[in-house]
């Protein structure tokens, strides 16, 4: 029984899978955190662009002058 516990404790066959799961979860969490921070800035910038495009209307007219 003691030998089986020592063998189980020394076995590392699933360690790489656990590492990848933890790393993937960390990357997903980091991506969600970055997305939530960047989203506020993008919404603000989109509003600023929309305001500038709607407030500045320039009309171009063609004049027919005898030349």
N, CA, C and O atoms as a printed pandas DataFrame, in Angstrom:
     atom_number atom_name residue_name chain_id  residue_number  x_coord  y_coord  z_coord
0              1         N          UNK        A               1    0.824   -1.191    0.000
1              2        CA          UNK        A               1    0.000    0.000    0.000
2              3         C          UNK        A               1    0.869    1.256    0.000
3              4         O          UNK        A               1    0.590    2.207   -0.731
4              5         N          UNK        A               2    1.904    1.260    0.805
5              6        CA          UNK        A               2    2.803    2.402    0.873
6              7         C          UNK        A               2    3.532    2.598   -0.452
7              8         O          UNK        A               2    3.780    3.727   -0.874
8              9         N          UNK        A               3    3.872    1.489   -1.102
9             10        CA          UNK        A               3    4.531    1.553   -2.399
10            11         C          UNK        A               3    3.602    2.163   -3.454
11            12         O          UNK        A               3    4.062    2.919   -4.309
12            13         N          UNK        A               4    2.323    1.853   -3.407
13            14        CA          UNK        A               4    1.359    2.410   -4.360
14            15         C          UNK        A               4    1.210    3.917   -4.163
15            16         O          UNK        A               4    1.068    4.650   -5.142
16            17         N          UNK        A               5    1.237    4.385   -2.942
17            18        CA          UNK        A               5    1.129    5.825   -2.666
18            19         C          UNK        A               5    2.362    6.557   -3.179
19            20         O          UNK        A               5    2.247    7.640   -3.754
20            21         N          UNK        A               6    3.533    5.975   -2.977
21            22        CA          UNK        A               6    4.766    6.592   -3.477
22            23         C          UNK        A               6    4.761    6.657   -5.005
23            24         O          UNK        A               6    5.175    7.657   -5.593
24            25         N          UNK        A               7    4.293    5.592   -5.635
25            26        CA          UNK        A               7    4.219    5.576   -7.101
26            27         C          UNK        A               7    3.231    6.619   -7.609
27            28         O          UNK        A               7    3.515    7.317   -8.582
28            29         N          UNK        A               8    2.083    6.730   -6.965
29            30        CA          UNK        A               8    1.081    7.717   -7.368
30            31         C          UNK        A               8    1.613    9.134   -7.197
31            32         O          UNK        A               8    1.369   10.000   -8.037
32            33         N          UNK        A               9    2.332    9.367   -6.118
33            34        CA          UNK        A               9    2.867   10.696   -5.837
34            35         C          UNK        A               9    3.954   11.087   -6.835
35            36         O          UNK        A               9    4.088   12.265   -7.166
36            37         N          UNK        A              10    4.719   10.135   -7.311
37            38        CA          UNK        A              10    5.810   10.413   -8.243
38            39         C          UNK        A              10    5.345   10.479   -9.692
39            40         O          UNK        A              10    6.081   10.965  -10.551
40            41         N          UNK        A              11    4.149   10.004   -9.978
41            42        CA          UNK        A              11    3.647    9.964  -11.354
42            43         C          UNK        A              11    3.254   11.368  -11.807
43            44         O          UNK        A              11    2.501   12.055  -11.116
44            45         N          UNK        A              12    3.763   11.798  -12.972
45            46        CA          UNK        A              12    3.488   13.136  -13.491
46            47         C          UNK        A              12    2.908   13.093  -14.901
47            48         O          UNK        A              12    3.137   14.024  -15.674
48            49         N          UNK        A              13    2.178   12.063  -15.258
49            50        CA          UNK        A              13    1.685   11.941  -16.631
50            51         C          UNK        A              13    0.632   12.981  -16.968
51            52         O          UNK        A              13    0.547   13.383  -18.129
52            53         N          UNK        A              14   -0.170   13.434  -16.028
53            54        CA          UNK        A              14   -1.213   14.411  -16.326
54            55         C          UNK        A              14   -0.832   15.835  -15.989
55            56         O          UNK        A              14   -1.661   16.737  -16.102
56            57         N          UNK        A              15    0.409   16.056  -15.577
57            58        CA          UNK        A              15    0.826   17.381  -15.126
58            59         C          UNK        A              15    0.821   18.402  -16.261
59            60         O          UNK        A              15    0.464   19.560  -16.044
60            61         N          UNK        A              16    1.206   17.996  -17.448
61            62        CA          UNK        A              16    1.251   18.928  -18.574
62            63         C          UNK        A              16   -0.155   19.379  -18.948
63            64         O          UNK        A              16   -0.362   20.548  -19.274
64            65         N          UNK        A              17   -1.106   18.481  -18.906
65            66        CA          UNK        A              17   -2.493   18.838  -19.205
66            67         C          UNK        A              17   -3.016   19.857  -18.208
67            68         O          UNK        A              17   -3.686   20.817  -18.589
68            69         N          UNK        A              18   -2.717   19.655  -16.955
69            70        CA          UNK        A              18   -3.151   20.605  -15.928
70            71         C          UNK        A              18   -2.493   21.958  -16.152
71            72         O          UNK        A              18   -3.144   22.991  -15.996
72            73         N          UNK        A              19   -1.223   21.969  -16.512
73            74        CA          UNK        A              19   -0.530   23.229  -16.793
74            75         C          UNK        A              19   -1.197   23.976  -17.938
75            76         O          UNK        A              19   -1.408   25.186  -17.851
76            77         N          UNK        A              20   -1.530   23.261  -19.016
77            78        CA          UNK        A              20   -2.163   23.910  -20.155
78            79         C          UNK        A              20   -3.549   24.450  -19.804
79            80         O          UNK        A              20   -3.934   25.519  -20.276
80            81         N          UNK        A              21   -4.285   23.730  -18.995
81            82        CA          UNK        A              21   -5.611   24.206  -18.587
82            83         C          UNK        A              21   -5.479   25.487  -17.776
83            84         O          UNK        A              21   -6.237   26.433  -17.987
84            85         N          UNK        A              22   -4.534   25.526  -16.862
85            86        CA          UNK        A              22   -4.332   26.719  -16.035
86            87         C          UNK        A              22   -3.858   27.892  -16.890
87            88         O          UNK        A              22   -4.346   29.011  -16.728
88            89         N          UNK        A              23   -2.918   27.649  -17.791
89            90        CA          UNK        A              23   -2.429   28.724  -18.658
90            91         C          UNK        A              23   -3.526   29.247  -19.582
91            92         O          UNK        A              23   -3.638   30.456  -19.785
92            93         N          UNK        A              24   -4.324   28.362  -20.134
93            94        CA          UNK        A              24   -5.417   28.783  -21.007
94            95         C          UNK        A              24   -6.452   29.592  -20.241
95            96         O          UNK        A              24   -6.952   30.596  -20.749
96            97         N          UNK        A              25   -6.777   29.173  -19.039
97            98        CA          UNK        A              25   -7.729   29.924  -18.221
98            99         C          UNK        A              25   -7.179   31.302  -17.880
99           100         O          UNK        A              25   -7.927   32.279  -17.864
100          101         N          UNK        A              26   -5.890   31.391  -17.610
101          102        CA          UNK        A              26   -5.278   32.688  -17.313
102          103         C          UNK        A              26   -5.320   33.603  -18.533
103          104         O          UNK        A              26   -5.594   34.796  -18.403
104          105         N          UNK        A              27   -5.052   33.058  -19.710
105          106        CA          UNK        A              27   -5.094   33.874  -20.928
106          107         C          UNK        A              27   -6.508   34.346  -21.244
107          108         O          UNK        A              27   -6.699   35.486  -21.667
108          109         N          UNK        A              28   -7.484   33.495  -21.047
109          110        CA          UNK        A              28   -8.876   33.894  -21.275
110          111         C          UNK        A              28   -9.275   34.985  -20.290
111          112         O          UNK        A              28   -9.929   35.956  -20.671
112          113         N          UNK        A              29   -8.891   34.834  -19.038
113          114        CA          UNK        A              29   -9.186   35.859  -18.039
114          115         C          UNK        A              29   -8.515   37.175  -18.361
115          116         O          UNK        A              29   -9.122   38.235  -18.208
116          117         N          UNK        A              30   -7.270   37.125  -18.804
117          118        CA          UNK        A              30   -6.558   38.342  -19.184
118          119         C          UNK        A              30   -7.213   38.998  -20.392
119          120         O          UNK        A              30   -7.334   40.222  -20.444
120          121         N          UNK        A              31   -7.633   38.202  -21.353
121          122        CA          UNK        A              31   -8.320   38.751  -22.525
122          123         C          UNK        A              31   -9.628   39.424  -22.163
123          124         O          UNK        A              31   -9.948   40.484  -22.700
124          125         N          UNK        A              32  -10.386   38.826  -21.264
125          126        CA          UNK        A              32  -11.643   39.441  -20.826
126          127         C          UNK        A              32  -11.394   40.735  -20.066
127          128         O          UNK        A              32  -12.145   41.698  -20.220
128          129         N          UNK        A              33  -10.352   40.766  -19.250
129          130        CA          UNK        A              33  -10.025   41.984  -18.511
130          131         C          UNK        A              33   -9.614   43.103  -19.460
131          132         O          UNK        A              33  -10.046   44.245  -19.298
132          133         N          UNK        A              34   -8.794   42.788  -20.434
133          134        CA          UNK        A              34   -8.368   43.796  -21.412
134          135         C          UNK        A              34   -9.559   44.278  -22.226
135          136         O          UNK        A              34   -9.687   45.472  -22.496
136          137         N          UNK        A              35  -10.427   43.360  -22.617
137          138        CA          UNK        A              35  -11.597   43.739  -23.404
138          139         C          UNK        A              35  -12.501   44.687  -22.624
139          140         O          UNK        A              35  -13.033   45.638  -23.197
140          141         N          UNK        A              36  -12.681   44.446  -21.336
141          142        CA          UNK        A              36  -13.562   45.317  -20.557
142          143         C          UNK        A              36  -12.958   46.702  -20.384
143          144         O          UNK        A              36  -13.695   47.686  -20.318
144          145         N          UNK        A              37  -11.639   46.804  -20.308
145          146        CA          UNK        A              37  -10.991   48.106  -20.175
146          147         C          UNK        A              37  -11.021   48.858  -21.503
147          148         O          UNK        A              37  -11.312   50.054  -21.530
148          149         N          UNK        A              38  -10.727   48.180  -22.583
149          150        CA          UNK        A              38  -10.653   48.826  -23.893
150          151         C          UNK        A              38  -12.041   49.217  -24.386
151          152         O          UNK        A              38  -12.182   50.197  -25.118
152          153         N          UNK        A              39  -13.056   48.473  -24.000
153          154        CA          UNK        A              39  -14.414   48.733  -24.482
154          155         C          UNK        A              39  -14.891   50.132  -24.109
155          156         O          UNK        A              39  -15.531   50.802  -24.919
156          157         N          UNK        A              40  -14.590   50.578  -22.897
157          158        CA          UNK        A              40  -14.993   51.918  -22.479
158          159         C          UNK        A              40  -14.362   52.995  -23.342
159          160         O          UNK        A              40  -15.032   53.958  -23.715
160          161         N          UNK        A              41  -13.100   52.849  -23.662
161          162        CA          UNK        A              41  -12.422   53.816  -24.519
162          163         C          UNK        A              41  -12.951   53.803  -25.935
163          164         O          UNK        A              41  -13.058   54.854  -26.568
164          165         N          UNK        A              42  -13.283   52.635  -26.440
165          166        CA          UNK        A              42  -13.815   52.538  -27.800
166          167         C          UNK        A              42  -15.197   53.171  -27.876
167          168         O          UNK        A              42  -15.507   53.867  -28.843
168          169         N          UNK        A              43  -16.032   52.938  -26.866
169          170        CA          UNK        A              43  -17.358   53.557  -26.847
170          171         C          UNK        A              43  -17.246   55.072  -26.810
171          172         O          UNK        A              43  -17.994   55.767  -27.497
172          173         N          UNK        A              44  -16.321   55.588  -26.016
173          174        CA          UNK        A              44  -16.123   57.034  -25.918
174          175         C          UNK        A              44  -15.623   57.606  -27.239
175          176         O          UNK        A              44  -16.104   58.645  -27.689
176          177         N          UNK        A              45  -14.673   56.940  -27.851
177          178        CA          UNK        A              45  -14.127   57.400  -29.126
178          179         C          UNK        A              45  -15.173   57.341  -30.229
179          180         O          UNK        A              45  -15.231   58.238  -31.070
180          181         N          UNK        A              46  -15.990   56.315  -30.237
181          182        CA          UNK        A              46  -17.059   56.201  -31.226
182          183         C          UNK        A              46  -18.044   57.347  -31.091
183          184         O          UNK        A              46  -18.495   57.900  -32.094
184          185         N          UNK        A              47  -18.382   57.709  -29.860
185          186        CA          UNK        A              47  -19.279   58.845  -29.637
186          187         C          UNK        A              47  -18.667   60.147  -30.112
187          188         O          UNK        A              47  -19.359   60.972  -30.707
188          189         N          UNK        A              48  -17.373   60.350  -29.859
189          190        CA          UNK        A              48  -16.699   61.571  -30.315
190          191         C          UNK        A              48  -16.683   61.663  -31.840
191          192         O          UNK        A              48  -16.932   62.730  -32.399
192          193         N          UNK        A              49  -16.398   60.568  -32.501
193          194        CA          UNK        A              49  -16.380   60.566  -33.967
194          195         C          UNK        A              49  -17.772   60.847  -34.512
195          196         O          UNK        A              49  -17.922   61.605  -35.470
196          197         N          UNK        A              50  -18.780   60.248  -33.917
197          198        CA          UNK        A              50  -20.154   60.470  -34.358
198          199         C          UNK        A              50  -20.538   61.937  -34.192
199          200         O          UNK        A              50  -21.164   62.515  -35.081
200          201         N          UNK        A              51  -20.174   62.542  -33.074
201          202        CA          UNK        A              51  -20.493   63.952  -32.854
202          203         C          UNK        A              51  -19.800   64.845  -33.868
203          204         O          UNK        A              51  -20.424   65.766  -34.395
204          205         N          UNK        A              52  -18.540   64.601  -34.152
205          206        CA          UNK        A              52  -17.812   65.421  -35.125
206          207         C          UNK        A              52  -18.390   65.273  -36.529
207          208         O          UNK        A              52  -18.478   66.249  -37.274
208          209         N          UNK        A              53  -18.777   64.069  -36.882
209          210        CA          UNK        A              53  -19.321   63.869  -38.222
210          211         C          UNK        A              53  -20.692   64.509  -38.383
211          212         O          UNK        A              53  -21.033   64.950  -39.480
212          213         N          UNK        A              54  -21.475   64.571  -37.333
213          214        CA          UNK        A              54  -22.810   65.153  -37.455
214          215         C          UNK        A              54  -22.815   66.661  -37.284
215          216         O          UNK        A              54  -23.752   67.308  -37.751
216          217         N          UNK        A              55  -21.821   67.255  -36.641
217          218        CA          UNK        A              55  -21.850   68.703  -36.423
218          219         C          UNK        A              55  -21.193   69.499  -37.541
219          220         O          UNK        A              55  -21.514   70.675  -37.713
220          221         N          UNK        A              56  -20.311   68.921  -38.283
221          222        CA          UNK        A              56  -19.603   69.649  -39.334
222          223         C          UNK        A              56  -20.122   69.227  -40.703
223          224         O          UNK        A              56  -19.656   68.250  -41.290
224          225         N          UNK        A              57  -21.084   69.976  -41.191
225          226        CA          UNK        A              57  -21.602   69.712  -42.526
226          227         C          UNK        A              57  -21.066   70.787  -43.461
227          228         O          UNK        A              57  -21.259   71.979  -43.221
228          229         N          UNK        A              58  -20.417   70.381  -44.486
229          230        CA          UNK        A              58  -19.898   71.300  -45.483
230          231         C          UNK        A              58  -20.601   71.000  -46.794
231          232         O          UNK        A              58  -20.644   69.859  -47.252
232          233         N          UNK        A              59  -21.154   72.054  -47.388
233          234        CA          UNK        A              59  -21.845   71.868  -48.655
234          235         C          UNK        A              59  -20.986   72.430  -49.774
235          236         O          UNK        A              59  -20.448   73.533  -49.677
236          237         N          UNK        A              60  -20.874   71.667  -50.808
237          238        CA          UNK        A              60  -20.130   72.098  -51.975
238          239         C          UNK        A              60  -21.127   72.389  -53.087
239          240         O          UNK        A              60  -21.993   71.569  -53.392
240          241         N          UNK        A              61  -20.997   73.540  -53.673
241          242        CA          UNK        A              61  -21.870   73.900  -54.791
242          243         C          UNK        A              61  -21.010   74.264  -55.990
243          244         O          UNK        A              61  -19.902   74.783  -55.854
244          245         N          UNK        A              62  -21.538   73.986  -57.135
245          246        CA          UNK        A              62  -20.857   74.353  -58.368
246          247         C          UNK        A              62  -21.473   75.639  -58.883
247          248         O          UNK        A              62  -22.687   75.738  -59.065
248          249         N          UNK        A              63  -20.634   76.600  -59.110
249          250        CA          UNK        A              63  -21.155   77.862  -59.642
250          251         C          UNK        A              63  -20.839   77.922  -61.129
251          252         O          UNK        A              63  -19.766   77.525  -61.584
252          253         N          UNK        A              64  -21.799   78.426  -61.854
253          254        CA          UNK        A              64  -21.580   78.564  -63.293
254          255         C          UNK        A              64  -21.294   80.026  -63.582
255          256         O          UNK        A              64  -22.204   80.850  -63.676
256          257         N          UNK        A              65  -20.045   80.322  -63.717
257          258        CA          UNK        A              65  -19.654   81.698  -64.034
258          259         C          UNK        A              65  -19.142   81.724  -65.471
259          260         O          UNK        A              65  -18.399   80.845  -65.907
260          261         N          UNK        A              66  -19.549   82.727  -66.166
261          262        CA          UNK        A              66  -19.123   82.841  -67.562
262          263         C          UNK        A              66  -17.647   83.149  -67.626
263          264         O          UNK        A              66  -17.161   84.067  -66.966
264          265         N          UNK        A              67  -16.969   82.407  -68.390
265          266        CA          UNK        A              67  -15.550   82.579  -68.329
266          267         C          UNK        A              67  -14.886   82.687  -69.563
267          268         O          UNK        A              67  -13.664   82.837  -69.595
